[in-house]
Amino acid sequence: MSDKFDLEDRLIEYTVLVAGIIELLPHNRIGLYLSDQLTRSGMSPALEYGEAQGAESRSDFIHKMKVALKELRESFISLKIIRRHNLLKEENKLSKVIDETNQLISIFVKSIETAKKNRNK
């Protein structure tokens, strides 16, 4: 299996992890707001990555990867707010998804850097 499909599978698993966190958030004003935000930002990277795979050019690929990266960063901040506000009792699940978000951010930053270098060749 190629790296492309490994990352795709990882992003799909990430989406499932995020969905699990969303389902555990309290149904109060803050919990609902953050769950709405996290629904959008946490589910988007897998979909954006899928679009990037069908990019029409290297620049289009870079743009779509940057959008996915932006959504991952937004998710990372939402998850940190959830942690600091103690909105989730399942700290292990929250730690796992925060760690995975951080790792995916690193992967996307490196991938974008590589694509930019290759574009200039």
N, C-alpha and C positions, 0 to 999 in steps of 0.2 A: 504494500500500500504506500502511496506517495505521501510526502509531508502535507501537501494540500489537503488531502482527505483526513489526515490526522488532526490538523487544525480545525477543519470543518466539524469533525466529530467532537472535538474538545469544546468548540463554541456551542454546539447543540447541548452538550452536557452542562455547560455553564448556564445556558438558558434555563435548563431544568432546575439547577441549583438555585438560581435567582427566583424562579417561580415558587420554589419551596419556602424561601425566605418571605416572599410577598404574602403567601398564604398564612404565615405565622404572625404577621404584624397585627397589632391591636386595631380594632375598628373604632378608634377615636379620631379626632381631627388630624392630629399629627401622623398617626399611623396610616390613615387613608391618603393623606397628601403624599407621603413618602412612597406608599405602595403604588400610587398612580405614576409618580416620577420614575420609580424603579421598573415598573412595567414597561414603560417606553424605552428607557435607556438600557436596561438590562437584557431586553429581548432583541434589541436592534443589532448588536454586533454580529450575531450569526447571520442575520438577513443581509446586512451590509457586506459581509465577507462573501456571501453567495453572489451578490451583485458584482463585487470586485472580480470574481472569477470569470465573469462574462464581460469585463471591461473592454471598451472599444479601442483603447490605447493605453500606453504606459501611464500617461498623465491622468487618464480616467481611473485607472487602477489605483494610483496614488491618492487621488481625491476620495474615492470610496473607502479606502483603508483609513484615511484621516478622519472621515466621518465615523467609522467604527471606533477608532481610537478616542475620539471626543466623547462618544457614548459610554465607553468603558471608564473614562475618567469621571464622567458625571455619576455613573453607578458607584464608583469607588467612594466618592464624597458622600453620596446618599447612604451607603453602607456604614461609613464612619459616623455619620450623624445618628443612625439607628443604634450603633454601639454606644456612643457617648450619651445618648438619651435613655439608654437601657430599655429600649422598646422590645427587645427579644430575650427570652429566657434561655434559648438554645444557643449558648455562646460557641459551642463547637461547630455548629452549622454556619454561624455567622463568620467565625474565624476562617473556615474552609473557603467560603465564597469571597471573602476579602482577600485572602491569599491568592486565590485563582484569578481574581480581577487584576491584582498587581502583576502576576506573571503574564497574563494576557496583554496588559499594557506594555510590558517590556518586549514581548514578541512583536506586537504591532509597531512599536517605535523602531525596532531593528529592521523589520520587513520594509517599512517605509523608507528608511535610510538606504537599504540595499536597492530598492526599486529606483530611488532617485539617482544613485550612483550608476546603475545600469542604463538609466534613461539618457545620461550624459555621455555614454560611450558611443 
